[in-house]
């Protein structure tokens, strides 16, 4: 009888313990990441980059920034404008043959530039802020230094970038944009007549106007009109 009195409480305790153990949630089983979550993240980033691109392109197109541009027409004018730190926005424009205009090596990352010079070719060897390219001669515009933003909005332009840009927007008609070196986190193009050539060592993500993205592998050019890749010349 005494043994039964001892055994019954022990059995009850064991029964309650087993029941509580069964009620506890089992820890999650580790597994591979959810691919849909990654796709959702990429889609969100593209949508965000597209929205930012459209907003900034509108501002650059309207030249609605707070700075009043310092207008120059040749190399000498460019040198004078660069020497004055108060000139935060420099606009190059010409009416006759100008030759080559250069922004020499240096840190002008707090300066913005507008190139609207159909009779000049432009070379930028410095680190700069925002660059808007409206017109240049057949030799085009070459950026060897890093730029915060490059906006190619003019027609029949040849543009070469070697220093990288945080943001690259291309909307001009018949623009031929060649990326030879540097990093380009955001590349956006919305004109069907343009060609983007990727001669860098990295694949690039090109954001299209419909809100989707396409990859331009290293060594390939993307023809907007056909949506096809070709070997970069």
Secondary structure, 3 states (H helix, E strand, C coil): CHHHHHHHHHHHHHHHHHHHHHHCCCCCCCCCCCHHHHHHHHHHHHHHHHHHHHHHHHHHHHCCCCCCCEEECCHHHHHHHHHCCCCCEEEEECCCCCEEEEECCCEECCCEEEEECCCEEEEECCEEEEEEEEECCCCCEEECCCEEEEEECCCCCEEEECCCEEEEEECCCCCEEEECCCCCCEEEECCCCCEEEECCCCCEEEEECCCCEEEECCCEEEECCCCEEEECC
